[in-house]
Amino acid sequence: MSIDVRETTYKSVALLTTSSSPEIEISKYAWGVVAIPTGSTITTLTYFVASPAGTYYAAQDTAGAAVTQTVAADKRYPIPSVLFGASRIQIRANSAGTVHITLKS
């Protein structure tokens, strides 16, 4: 039997539709999952990355497209891997609500 010694962090995050959404520190993690709770009205997540000065810019994939996810209540989604080069991210939702985030190193 192996023992998993990687760090796991669980967070409940209140997402907003604006730049006031909270900052999420991901620099020490390798992957993560966003869980949308039952009854949530959130259907779209848009990801932003922070500059060293703390300004947030829309995250883009290798083709230059915005990093977004279409989501539904009572489902879990991997945080897009392209974001794990950033130190801090912000997730903005199409409607305000709480999500549960699991991050694993």
N, C-alpha and C positions, 0 to 999 in steps of 0.2 A: 504494500500500500504506500502510495506517495503522499506527501503532505504539501499542500499548496501554501507557500510562504509569501506569495505576492500580496500586496496591500489591496484591500477592497474598501471603497468608500460608498456610502449610501446617503443620498440627499433628497429632500423634498424641496422643490424650487417653485416659487410662484412666478410664472412667466407673464410678461406683459406684451402688449402689441407695439411698444415704443422702445426707444433707446434706454429707457429706465429699467428694462429687464436686468436681473442680476448677473454679475460676472461669475463665471465658473472656471476655476483653476484646473487645468488638465495637463500641465507640463510633466507631472510625474506619473502619468497613466498611459497605458498602451491601447486601451479600448474601453468602451462603455456602452450602456443601454439606457434609453429613455422609455419609461413606462407611462402610458396615458391612462389615467384612472377611469373606472366605470362612470358613465354619466358626463364625462367631459365634453365640452363643445369645441375643443381644439381639433382642427383638421389639417393645419399646415404649420410646420416648423421651418423657420428661416434662420440660418446660422451666420454669425458674425465673428470675426477674429480681432483681437486687440493689438494695436501697435505698441511699441515700448512706452510711448507717451500716454497710453490709455484711450486713444481714439479707436472706435470700432469701425471696421470696414466689412462690407458684405464678403463672406467667404466664397471662393470660386473653386470649381474643380479644375482638372488639367485642361479641359476644353474651354475654360473661361465662363462657364455657366454658373449661376448662383447655386449655392448648396442649400437645397430645401428638401423637405420630406412631407409627403402626404401621409397623415396618420389618422387613426380612429380610436375611439374610447375602448378601454379594456384590452389594449394591444401593447406589445413591446417592440422597440425598434433599435437597431444598432446605431450609435452615433457614427456618422460618416468618417471613415478612416482618414480622409484627406485633412481633417481637422486636428489630428494628433501631432502635427508639427508645430502647432501654436501653443503658447503658454496659457493664454486665457481666451475663452470664448463667451459668447452671449447667444442665447436662443430667444428669438422673438416668435410669438405665436399669433395666429390670426384672431384669436380671442383670448382674453386673460383667463388664466387657470393654473392649477398646480399640476406638476408632473413629478415623477420620482426617477432620480438618476442614480445609476450604479456605475462606478468607475473602478477599473482594475488595472494594477500595474503589471 
